[in-house]
């Protein structure tokens, strides 16, 4: 195997640590026509490990707000631009539209972490601080856990499951069960395709509402291409990646509905011609403000997600999110220390 397709934020650290990925730092900077500088900052950060470029992003995603235009219009509400406005609108719609939740999102301990991350950043927090220490019990993190869980507990679907990933949450939204839904932009066709969605013609999109620290959704590469460190054909492997990730190929893929990492393609009207205009606008905003990770940047990502996701479930179920965050802080720091051994 010469070229591999991998998930930078799920396996990237582990692959780099184990020597699976070749160093592409010189390759990406050697061809000005191919133009590494054209790549968005968040995805570049996610495919760079210990200062070395080990992958080229091919598919990106950001968290955006999905909403029901008809419900907002009926309630006389504007599209929320802040977290406070989102909560107020969710409360108003749930009160005025029996049987319709004000808000829905992922709820699973592990699966919700990526979507919760944007709330965490927008409240001014992160999973780790600049020194690599756990930071899930800061005031900002505790407020983010309380807010996210509170939205679902107070304004979400009745008897909501605490094990929902995107298919379950998306189904509630597309079957008309909720007014607001925060999710990856890459999944938008599930909401706008009449064959999949009962509300296809009623869906709007907006940038993630701003928290105390602003609107800071994740902007990440869900997939990237890398060269096998043990390949005897690395030169041709890189030539293939250059071809597959060129501006022309990226534009073709994006027109087919695959969101890419190149700034020039998003700036090209052809690059957004197949996207709803409000979604394209939300993506443009999110790419500028976005954070380059949507989960803890560690080697054993699955275990880390279980730890930092526990306060999400605690908050949804009405337990004390601050106490859960303190417990998660202790467990997460122990986990981080163990990874260094």
C-alpha positions in Angstrom: 0.0 0.0 0.0 1.4 3.3 -1.1 -1.4 5.8 -0.3 -3.7 5.6 2.6 -6.9 7.5 3.4 -7.2 8.2 7.2 -9.1 10.3 9.7 -6.6 12.8 11.1 -8.4 13.5 14.3 -9.3 9.9 15.1 -6.2 8.0 14.0 -3.7 10.7 13.1 -1.7 10.9 16.3 -1.6 7.1 16.6 -0.5 6.6 12.9 2.2 9.3 13.3 3.4 7.8 16.6 3.7 4.3 15.1 5.5 5.6 12.0 2.8 4.8 9.5 2.8 8.2 7.8 5.6 9.7 5.8 6.8 13.3 6.4 5.3 15.4 3.6 6.5 18.8 4.8 8.9 19.3 1.8 6.4 17.9 -0.7 3.6 20.3 0.2 5.8 23.3 -0.1 7.6 22.3 -3.3 4.9 23.2 -5.8 3.5 26.7 -5.8 1.0 25.8 -8.5 -0.5 23.0 -6.3 -0.5 25.6 -3.5 -0.4 24.3 0.1 -1.2 27.9 1.2 -4.6 27.5 -0.4 -5.6 25.1 2.4 -7.7 26.3 5.3 -5.9 26.7 8.6 -7.9 24.3 10.7 -7.5 21.3 8.4 -3.8 22.0 8.0 -3.3 22.1 11.7 -5.1 18.7 12.0 -2.8 17.0 9.5 0.4 18.4 11.1 1.9 16.4 13.9 4.9 17.6 15.9 5.6 20.2 13.3 5.5 17.7 10.4 2.9 17.6 7.7 1.8 14.0 7.5 -1.4 14.2 5.4 -3.3 16.3 2.9 -7.0 17.1 3.8 -9.6 16.0 1.3 -12.9 16.3 3.0 -13.8 18.9 5.6 -16.7 19.7 7.9 -17.8 22.3 10.3 -20.7 22.5 12.7 -23.6 24.7 11.7 -27.1 25.4 12.8 -29.9 23.7 11.0 -33.3 25.3 11.6 -37.0 25.2 10.5 -37.8 28.4 8.6 -41.5 27.9 8.9 -41.5 27.5 12.7 -39.4 30.6 13.2 -41.7 32.6 10.9 -44.8 31.3 12.7 -43.3 32.3 16.1 -42.1 35.7 14.8 -38.5 34.8 15.6 -35.3 35.8 13.9 -32.5 33.3 13.3 -30.5 33.2 16.5 -27.0 34.7 16.4 -26.0 34.1 20.0 -26.3 31.2 22.4 -28.7 33.2 24.5 -31.0 33.8 21.5 -30.8 30.1 20.6 -32.0 29.1 24.0 -34.8 31.7 24.1 -36.0 30.6 20.6 -35.9 26.9 21.5 -37.9 27.7 24.6 -40.5 29.8 22.7 -41.0 27.2 20.0 -41.3 24.3 22.4 -43.9 26.3 24.4 -45.9 27.3 21.3 -45.7 24.1 19.2 -46.8 21.1 21.3 -45.1 17.9 20.1 -42.1 19.8 18.6 -38.8 20.0 20.4 -37.1 23.3 20.5 -33.7 21.8 20.0 -32.1 18.4 19.2 -28.5 17.3 18.9 -26.3 14.3 19.6 -26.5 12.9 23.1 -24.2 9.9 23.3 -21.3 10.1 25.7 -18.8 9.5 22.9 -20.7 10.5 19.9 -21.8 13.9 21.2 -18.2 15.1 21.9 -17.5 16.4 18.4 -20.6 18.5 18.3 -20.3 19.6 21.9 -16.7 20.8 21.1 -18.0 23.8 19.2 -20.1 24.9 22.2 -17.0 24.4 24.4 -14.8 26.6 22.2 -17.6 29.2 21.9 -17.8 29.4 25.7 -14.0 30.0 25.8 -12.9 26.5 26.8 -11.1 23.5 25.3 -10.3 19.9 26.2 -6.7 20.7 27.0 -4.8 23.9 27.7 -1.8 25.2 25.8 0.6 23.1 27.9 -1.3 19.9 27.2 -3.0 19.6 30.6 -6.6 18.6 31.0 -9.0 21.6 31.1 -12.5 20.2 31.2 -13.4 21.7 34.6 -12.6 25.4 33.9 -15.5 27.8 34.4 -15.9 28.0 30.7 -16.1 24.3 30.3 -18.6 23.9 33.1 -20.8 26.5 31.6 -20.6 24.8 28.2 -21.5 21.4 29.6 -24.4 23.0 31.5 -25.7 24.9 28.5 -25.5 22.0 26.0 -27.1 19.5 28.3 -29.7 22.1 29.5 -30.8 22.8 25.9 -31.5 19.1 25.3 -33.0 18.4 28.8 -35.3 21.5 28.9 -36.2 22.0 25.2 -35.3 18.7 23.5 -37.6 15.7 22.6 -39.6 14.1 25.3 -37.9 11.1 27.0 -34.8 11.8 24.9 -32.2 9.0 24.6 -28.7 9.6 25.9 -27.2 7.4 23.2 -28.0 9.4 20.1 -25.5 9.8 17.3 -26.2 11.8 14.1 -28.6 9.3 12.4 -31.0 9.4 15.4 -30.8 13.1 15.9 -31.1 13.9 12.2 -34.1 11.6 12.0 -35.9 13.6 14.7 -35.1 16.9 12.8 -36.0 15.6 9.3 -39.3 14.1 10.5 -40.4 17.4 11.8 -39.7 16.8 15.4 -37.4 19.8 16.2 -36.9 23.4 15.4 -33.1 23.6 15.8 -30.4 21.1 15.3 -26.6 21.6 15.4 -24.6 19.2 13.2 -21.9 18.8 10.7 -22.5 20.7 7.4 -21.4 17.7 5.4 -24.6 15.9 6.4 -26.9 18.6 5.0 -28.4 16.6 2.1 -30.1 14.3 4.7 -32.2 17.4 5.6 -32.8 18.8 2.2 -33.5 15.7 0.1 -37.2 15.2 -0.2 -36.7 11.5 -0.3 -35.2 11.6 3.2 -36.7 14.6 4.8 -40.3 15.6 5.5 -39.2 19.2 6.0 -36.8 19.4 3.0 -38.3 22.7 1.7 -38.4 24.3 5.2 -34.8 23.9 6.3 -32.5 26.8 6.7 -28.8 27.0 7.7 -26.8 29.5 9.8 -23.4 29.8 11.4 -23.2 28.4 14.9 -24.6 31.0 17.4 -21.9 32.9 19.3 -21.2 32.2 22.9 -19.2 34.4 25.4 -16.1 33.8 23.3 -17.8 34.2 19.9 -18.8 31.7 17.3 -16.1 29.1 17.3 -17.2 25.9 15.5 -14.8 23.2 14.7 -13.4 23.3 11.1 -11.7 20.0 10.6 -10.7 17.5 7.9 -12.8 14.4 8.4 -10.5 12.6 5.9 -7.0 13.0 4.5 -4.6 11.3 2.2 -1.2 10.2 3.5 1.8 8.3 2.1 2.8 5.0 3.7 6.2 5.5 5.4 7.2 1.9 4.4 6.3 2.4 0.7 9.0 1.9 -1.8 7.1 4.0 -4.2 6.7 7.3 -2.2 7.5 9.6 -5.1 4.7 8.3 -7.3 2.4 8.1 -4.2 2.9 11.8 -3.7 2.3 12.5 -7.4 -1.1 10.7 -7.1 -2.0 12.8 -4.0 -1.0 16.0 -5.9 -3.3 15.0 -8.8 -6.2 13.9 -6.5 -6.1 17.1 -4.4 -5.4 19.7 -7.1 -7.6 22.7 -7.4 -9.4 21.2 -10.4 -10.2 17.9 -8.7 -11.2 19.6 -5.5 -13.7 21.8 -7.4 -15.1 18.7 -9.1 -15.6 16.9 -5.9 -17.1 19.9 -4.1 -19.6 20.5 -6.9 -20.7 16.8 -6.3 -21.4 17.6 -2.7 -18.0 16.8 -1.0 -16.9 19.8 1.0 -13.2 20.4 0.4 -10.3 22.2 2.2 -9.3 24.8 -0.4 -10.0 28.5 0.2 -10.0 29.2 -3.5 -12.6 26.6 -4.3 -15.0 28.0 -1.6 -14.4 31.5 -3.0 -15.2 30.3 -6.5 -19.0 30.6 -7.3 -18.8 27.2 -9.0 -17.5 25.7 -5.8 -20.7 26.6 -4.0 -23.2 26.4 -6.9 -24.7 23.1 -5.6 -25.0 24.3 -2.0 -28.0 26.2 -0.5 -26.8 29.8 -0.3 -27.4 30.2 3.4 -25.3 27.0 4.0 -22.5 28.3 1.8 -22.5 31.6 3.8 -22.5 29.7 7.1 -19.6 27.5 5.9 -17.6 30.6 4.8 -18.1 32.2 8.3 -17.2 29.0 10.1 -14.1 28.4 8.0 -12.8 31.8 9.2 -13.6 31.3 12.9 -13.1 27.6 13.0 -11.0 25.5 15.5 -8.9 22.7 14.0 -10.1 19.9 16.2 -13.4 18.5 17.3 -12.2 16.0 20.0 -9.1 15.7 22.3 -5.9 15.5 20.3 -4.5 12.3 21.8 -3.4 8.9 20.6 -6.2 6.8 22.2 -9.1 9.0 21.1 -11.9 6.6 21.9 -11.1 6.4 25.5 -10.6 10.2 25.8 -14.0 10.8 24.2 -15.7 8.5 26.8 -14.1 10.5 29.6 -14.8 14.1 28.4 -18.2 13.1 27.2 -19.5 11.9 30.6 -20.4 15.4 31.8 -22.6 15.9 28.6 -24.8 12.9 29.6 -24.8 14.1 33.3 -26.0 17.5 32.2 -28.7 16.0 29.9 -30.0 13.8 32.7 -30.2 16.5 35.3 -27.1 15.6 37.3 -24.7 18.3 38.4 -22.5 19.1 35.3 -19.9 20.9 37.4 -19.4 17.9 39.6 -19.2 15.7 36.6 -16.7 18.0 35.0 -14.5 17.8 38.1 -14.6 14.0 37.9 -13.8 14.1 34.2 -10.9 16.5 34.8 -9.3 14.0 37.2 -9.9 11.0 34.9 -8.7 12.9 31.8 -5.5 14.1 33.4 -4.7 10.6 34.6 -5.4 9.4 31.0 -3.1 12.1 29.6 -0.3 11.2 32.0 -0.6 7.5 31.1 -0.2 8.4 27.4 3.2 10.0 28.1 4.6 6.8 29.6 
